[in-house]
């Protein structure tokens, strides 16, 4: 029997990113896709025995990686798809090794944990998922683990023999399986097409099987004579899922976004519902007063806090040890352990020195902690910044502004706090001059930040800064604005406004616009493909009436399709109004 190894290392990987839209606070948003791939270093955790070598990337939080496994919970795709998650390494008594990964959903308060264990002498990796409802309210979970494997013309999706029909993500469309006999995902298969074969699927397609009496779903490559098998108890996980971007042009665009050179891939998973859970723990303090503490799963640290407040140090330590044995990511218990060990003050000082990248407090209990940290530290720049974000999210705009202003005085080289001040000055104080000064300062501190460039340009537009002045700023920051599709469109619009139609046409035709999740290949922020409308305007001004008409017709067709699919889509309505 061989030995299992576990270690950490630095890896370099070229990454591309996916955007998101709508209100996502308390989460960050990554909203640009670049044509230029750059290397970035991530910390990797390795598990290895004589059969397998497994790489885990906790700093990427479970995204789509061709050849890897994507984890998602509690509902659909998380806003933190590319954000770090917590992890720890353990060596078990049976010589197996485990990497535990955990994260708390900041919107609903639920928590998920995945334990990856590799055993000596075993040619498989065990993945155990644990879900915690840390709230008093019923919560729903949607948990999946998608292995993403390379596909080609020899690849076939393998579903159990009792699966005769599949549906898309929202049951908006249904098809016979494996031989489709109608329209599925807006593609005509009426001739009778085997849609289990990757080569026959020209469009992005998902296969969701709601029920099955079998435990497996998989895929097979007849060229390589190898495949993948995903097994799960059908009594717990009755659902089956596979997804592919398809072998058409749109799918190839996504392949470029999400892979290096290893091409298209397919995702497969088993799906299961999870019910809520809570329990009550009772204990009697020394004064014989009965206390009843409701300890929600994943929140056992509350009892540790009460035991410490009652002066029962030894019991506190034992309870903390037991709690961390159940959930090593129980932060309240870890905090109480720091209090017992006298390291609490040091921990708070360290928190003030930490980067702000992935800290977005949004709960009322966070307010209490941050106000205490603010009062306890002579220079609470981070605490004030976090408080400002929390207050602004809770519509307490004056409190948000006061905290951001103090943070800016204490840490004047932090660009985000100046950007936030610009927003509150303009939106809530209606002070255009102060807003402009703050946003320009943010841009000066982070001149390569395309998001700040966009927001300053939007502010200039509202302040009616001349188009020529705005265009000159684009020229001065050419490499920066080319990182965003929305800025490319704004640049083309400025050229049109200044009558530089040929230049606008040449620029648009030189650009590659990127697909976005849920965008059906249209430009970011639209359902109707503004690019055809812009091209129509340009060709009209250039005197090419036929090409202008063709562009307008494509734009109108896209609009009508958006109305059919989403009758109340506000972007489509605004677009139609702009075409009048």
Secondary structure, DSSP 8 states (H G I E B T S, - for coil): ----EEEEEEEEEE-------S--TTS-------SS--EEEEEEEEEE-SS-EEEE-GGG-S---TTSEEEE-SSSS-TTTTS--EEEEEE-TTS-EEEEEEEE-TTT--EEEEEEEE-TT-SSEEEEEEEE--SSS-----BEEEEEEE--TTEEEE--TT--EEE-TTSS-EEESSEE-SEETTEE-TT-EETTBGGG--S-EEEEE---SSSEEEEEETTTTEEEEEE--TTT--EEEEEE--SSHHHHHHHHHH-SSS--EEEEEEEB------EEEEEE-TT--EEEEEE-TT-THHHHHHHHHTT-HHHHHHHHHHHHHH-TT-HHHHHHHHHHTT-HHHHHHHHHHS-STT----SHHHHHHHHHHHHH-TT-HHHHHHHHHHHHHTT-HHHHHHHHHHHHHH-TT-HHHHHHHHHHHHHTS--HHHHHHHHHHHHHH-TT-HHHHHHHHHHHHHTT--HHHHHHHHHHTHHHHTT-HHHHHHHHHHHHHTT-HHHHHHHHHH------TTTTT--TT-SS-HHHHHHHHHHHHTT-HHHHHHHHHHHHHHHHHHHHH-TT-HHHHHHHHHH-
